[in-house]
Amino acid sequence: MSSERQIADLTKRKNISRSYLRSLSPEAKIAQLINLQEQYYEMLSIRETNGGRPIPTKWKKWHVARHG
Amino acid sequence: MKKQIPSTKIGEVLSVLNEMRQAGIVDKYAIGGAFASILHNEPISTIDLDVFFFFEEKQSSLVFSLDSIYEFVKVYGFSFDHEFINIHGWLVQFIEASHSNLWSEAIEKAIVLVIDDRNAFVIDKEHLIAMWLFAGRAKDYQKIAMFVDANILDNEKLTNILERHDLLLTWESEKWRFMNE
């Protein structure tokens, strides 16, 4: 497959995926947001554990609010 | 059959906002920021829920005090930390909007979405774009780009808002950031 066709194919798949996400109900979108938040916090936590930048204060506040 | 979605407790947050309104703590309010972006478009990561509002009673001081809101949530047992109030696990930020014509209009023209069987007042897409354009941060332009890319804007309505709030020139000069032309 040529690189142009590959890009066109990837763009098409990205648009289908984004169109699906837009079509979700508000409740389902909010559930997705919570998943994103949990994943992002985990990523920040792993970064800190491995000597990278500390978890930003705002995200620490989010973690306390969500998990106590 | 409706697909079962795990409880996000957002319905409880909306109930608190609506009770705050009934108690006369706030007048009108509307959800804005990234949370509103999610409701109109697709999920993106954000930590807080921005609530733009007017006070029921006009404040005499030049500096707005959120004391009445803090007193109200204290009664419910919700904690707060600087700008955020933790309502059922959500970090809610209250932003008084009366000083800005654009923000005030955005609240007045908010749409109503039904979420978890409660009414939620949400700033419409075109006012969100104008507010982000005015704020002009990188993350605001990213959200504008997502809306433009999704082709979900009413361009006539957007132009009208931008024109009335003196943002049309800013749009023209900055649109290269979020439009593929």
Chai-1 contact restraints between the chains, C-beta under 6 A:
chainA,res_idxA,chainB,res_idxB,connection_type,confidence,min_distance_angstrom,max_distance_angstrom,comment,restraint_id
A,R18,B,E42,contact,1.0,0.0,6.0,A-B,restraint_1
A,L21,B,E42,contact,1.0,0.0,6.0,A-B,restraint_2
A,R22,B,N41,contact,1.0,0.0,6.0,A-B,restraint_3
A,R22,B,E42,contact,1.0,0.0,6.0,A-B,restraint_4
A,P26,B,L39,contact,1.0,0.0,6.0,A-B,restraint_5
A,P26,B,L113,contact,1.0,0.0,6.0,A-B,restraint_6
A,P26,B,I115,contact,1.0,0.0,6.0,A-B,restraint_7
A,E27,B,I5,contact,1.0,0.0,6.0,A-B,restraint_8
A,A28,B,I5,contact,1.0,0.0,6.0,A-B,restraint_9
A,K29,B,I38,contact,1.0,0.0,6.0,A-B,restraint_10
A,K29,B,P43,contact,1.0,0.0,6.0,A-B,restraint_11
A,I30,B,T8,contact,1.0,0.0,6.0,A-B,restraint_12
A,I30,B,I10,contact,1.0,0.0,6.0,A-B,restraint_13
A,A31,B,I5,contact,1.0,0.0,6.0,A-B,restraint_14
A,A31,B,T8,contact,1.0,0.0,6.0,A-B,restraint_15
A,Q32,B,P43,contact,1.0,0.0,6.0,A-B,restraint_16
A,L33,B,I38,contact,1.0,0.0,6.0,A-B,restraint_17
A,L33,B,P43,contact,1.0,0.0,6.0,A-B,restraint_18
A,I34,B,T8,contact,1.0,0.0,6.0,A-B,restraint_19
A,L36,B,P43,contact,1.0,0.0,6.0,A-B,restraint_20
A,L36,B,S45,contact,1.0,0.0,6.0,A-B,restraint_21
A,Y40,B,S45,contact,1.0,0.0,6.0,A-B,restraint_22
A,K58,B,I47,contact,1.0,0.0,6.0,A-B,restraint_23
A,K61,B,D81,contact,1.0,0.0,6.0,A-B,restraint_24
A,W62,B,I47,contact,1.0,0.0,6.0,A-B,restraint_25
A,W62,B,L91,contact,1.0,0.0,6.0,A-B,restraint_26
A,A65,B,N86,contact,1.0,0.0,6.0,A-B,restraint_27
A,A65,B,G89,contact,1.0,0.0,6.0,A-B,restraint_28
A,A65,B,L91,contact,1.0,0.0,6.0,A-B,restraint_29
A,R66,B,G89,contact,1.0,0.0,6.0,A-B,restraint_30
